[in-house]
Amino acid sequence: MRAWLEAALRERPGACEITVRIVGEAESRRLNRDFRGVDRSTNVLSFPYEPPPGLDETAVFLGDLVVCAPVVEAEADDQGISREARYAHMIVHGALHLVGYDHGSNHEAVEMETLETEILRRLGYPDPYCVADES
């Protein structure tokens, strides 16, 4: 995980800390419901650190990633990729959210997906957005 995080954050200057928590479906669902209003488990949730007013905003701590093992592993199996590759993608994806990337608009999605694909390629993983033709 350290290599995945370092690859995702290599453009960010200075040291930083991220907490990664691996959870089951019940906890993922609760967090997704409570913080995003979506009542289902999800593969990864990112919680960027927001310093209290008056605290130095250049803090080393970037935030938390919550990865739902059953969802990530089922997605890997469904996509026919290794579980390691899927975990790498979710950690990279979540880390990019922590530093401000998003996929709310088409433009943002293309930018974030292109960056994810490049990072994962450098790490030796396949393009996470390339779906094999099943015909």
N, C-alpha and C positions, 0 to 999 in steps of 0.2 A: 504494500500500500504506500509505503514511503516513496518508492520510485514513481508510482503513478501520480502522487501528489506533487512531488518535485517537478515532474514533467509538465503538469498542468500549470504550475505556478512559476515556471522558470523565468518568465518575463517580469515577475513582481520582485522589486528590489528588497533586500533584507530578509531576515529570518521571520518565520511566522509559525503559528501553532494552529492546528485544526484537530478537533475531537471527532473521531469516527466511531459510531456506535452501530453494531450489527444487531438487528432486532427481529422478532417474529411478526406474523401478520397482525395480531391483535394490537400490539403497540404501534405499529406503522399506521394502522387504520385510525387509532385514537388520535395520534399526532396529526395525521392528514385532515381528519375531521375538525379537530380543535383549532388548527392553525390555518387551514386552507378552505375549510367548509366542504370538503369532499369526503363522503363517508365510505371510503374503501382504502385498503392498503395500497401502497405504491412502492416503486423500486427504490427511489432515493428522495430524501427531503434535505434541503439546505437551510440552515438557520444562521445567517450572517450576524456577527457580533455587532451590537450597537452600543457604544460606550455611553454611560450616563452623562447628562449635561455637565460640562465643566471638566470632564476627564480627557486626557490626551487621546485624540482620535488616531494617532499613529501607533496604536497598541499592536503588539505582536500577535495577539489572538484574533484569528479571522472568523471563527465560528464553528458550528457543529454540522456534521453530516450524519444522517440516520439512514442506514441501508437495510432494507427488508430482505433477509436471506431467502425465504421461500419464494418471493416474487422474482428476485433476480435469477435464482436458479431455474425457476419455471420458464422465464423468458429465454434464458440461454438454451434450455432444452427445446423449446418451441422454435427457436431460430436456428437450431442446429450448429451452435457455436459453443466453444468451451465456456465453462462457468467462470474460469479465470478471466477470459476476454470480456465477459459481461460485467463482472465485478470491476475490472479496470475501467470500462466505459462509465459505469455509474460513479466511481470515485472521481474520475476526470470531469464528468458532467457536473457533479455536485460542487467540486472545487471551483469550477468556472463560475457557477452561480455565486459562490462566496465572494468572488472578486468583481462582481457586477454584470456578468453576462446573463442574458435572458433569451427566451425564445417566444415572447409574446406576440411579436409581429413576424411576418414572413422574412423581412430583411434581417431582423435579429436572429431568427432561426437559422437562416443560411449562414450568417457570420459565425454563430456558435457551433453549428454542425461542422462547418469547414475546419474550424480550429480543433474541435474534438477529433475529427478524422485524422488531421495532421499529427496531433499529439500521440494518438493511438498507433499510427503508422510508425512513428519514431520508436515507439516502445515494442514494435513487432507484432501488433495485433491488426486484424483485418478491419476494413471500413465498417463501422457499426451501422451505417445507413444503407449499405449495399445489400439489397434483398435478392437472393438467388431466384432466377426465373424458374418457376415450378412447372412450366408447360413442357 
